[in-house]
Amino acid sequence: MKTLLVVDDEKNIRELYKETFEKDNYKVLLAETGNEGLDLAAQNKIDLIILDIRLPDMNGMEVLERLSAGVKEVPPVILNSAYPGYEHDSSVWLAEKYLIKSGDLEELKQTIKAVIEKK
């Protein structure tokens, strides 16, 4: 079973993603802050991270940069934000994909599947 790590400050989003992706046979770990996400990534074998950009303790770009510097094998990351405009930040290039949050999770589900299969 593949393990996803969802790092998002919105409780409703974390719970929705957990419920949705567990139905798709993924193990789902949840983090509310960037530091929690970094700790979980260091302590577990993560196959993919779904990372929000706006977090209470640091932004997702900072998490992405720290992750790339601190973990030997960095899992693929999908940046998932409600805010467009980060596409041009050079840190985005460290991620597999940048998706705008949507009520329709189909694009996110397809992207997760494609990234994990490519890995």
C-alpha positions in Angstrom: 0.0 0.0 0.0 1.4 3.4 -1.0 1.6 6.2 1.6 0.5 9.8 0.9 1.3 12.7 3.2 -1.1 15.6 3.2 0.2 18.8 4.6 -2.5 21.4 4.8 -3.6 23.9 7.4 -7.3 23.4 6.7 -8.8 20.6 8.8 -11.7 20.0 6.3 -9.3 19.6 3.4 -7.1 17.1 5.4 -10.2 15.1 6.4 -11.6 15.1 2.9 -8.4 14.0 1.3 -7.9 11.3 3.9 -11.3 9.9 3.4 -11.1 10.1 -0.4 -7.6 8.6 -0.8 -8.1 5.9 1.7 -11.0 4.7 -0.5 -8.5 4.5 -3.3 -6.4 2.2 -1.2 -3.7 4.6 0.0 -2.4 5.0 3.5 -2.8 8.7 4.4 -0.8 10.6 7.0 -1.9 14.2 7.9 0.1 17.3 9.0 -1.3 20.7 9.8 2.0 22.6 9.7 5.2 22.5 7.6 7.2 21.3 10.6 4.8 18.4 11.2 5.1 17.5 7.6 8.9 17.5 7.6 8.9 15.3 10.8 6.4 12.8 9.2 8.5 12.7 6.0 11.6 12.0 8.0 10.0 9.3 10.1 8.0 7.4 7.5 8.4 6.0 4.0 6.3 8.4 2.0 5.5 7.7 -1.6 4.0 11.2 -2.4 3.3 14.5 -0.6 0.4 16.7 -1.3 1.6 20.1 0.0 -0.4 23.3 0.5 1.5 26.6 0.0 0.0 28.7 2.8 0.8 27.1 6.2 0.8 28.6 9.7 4.5 28.2 10.4 6.2 28.4 7.0 5.1 28.4 3.4 5.0 25.3 1.2 7.9 26.5 -0.9 10.1 26.6 2.3 8.9 23.1 3.2 9.8 21.9 -0.3 13.3 23.4 -0.1 13.9 22.0 3.4 12.6 18.6 2.3 15.0 18.6 -0.7 17.9 19.5 1.6 17.1 17.2 4.5 15.9 13.8 3.1 18.1 11.4 1.1 15.3 10.2 -1.1 12.8 13.0 -1.6 9.3 11.7 -2.4 7.5 13.4 -5.3 5.5 16.5 -4.2 2.3 17.9 -5.7 1.8 21.5 -4.7 -1.9 22.0 -4.1 -3.0 25.5 -3.3 -6.1 27.7 -3.5 -3.9 30.6 -4.6 -2.7 30.9 -8.2 0.4 32.9 -9.0 3.1 30.7 -7.5 3.7 28.9 -10.8 6.5 31.3 -11.6 8.4 30.8 -8.3 11.5 28.8 -9.1 10.9 26.6 -6.0 7.9 25.2 -7.8 10.3 23.4 -10.1 11.2 21.0 -7.2 7.6 19.7 -7.3 6.1 17.2 -9.8 3.0 19.3 -10.3 1.3 22.5 -9.2 -2.5 22.2 -8.9 -5.1 24.7 -7.9 -7.5 23.3 -5.3 -10.9 22.4 -6.6 -14.1 20.8 -5.3 -13.6 18.2 -8.1 -10.8 16.0 -6.9 -10.5 14.0 -10.2 -7.5 15.9 -11.5 -5.7 15.5 -8.2 -6.5 11.8 -8.1 -5.3 11.3 -11.7 -2.1 13.2 -11.0 -1.4 11.2 -7.8 -1.8 8.0 -9.8 0.4 9.1 -12.6 3.2 10.4 -10.4 3.2 7.2 -8.3 3.2 5.0 -11.3 6.1 7.0 -12.8 8.1 6.7 -9.6 
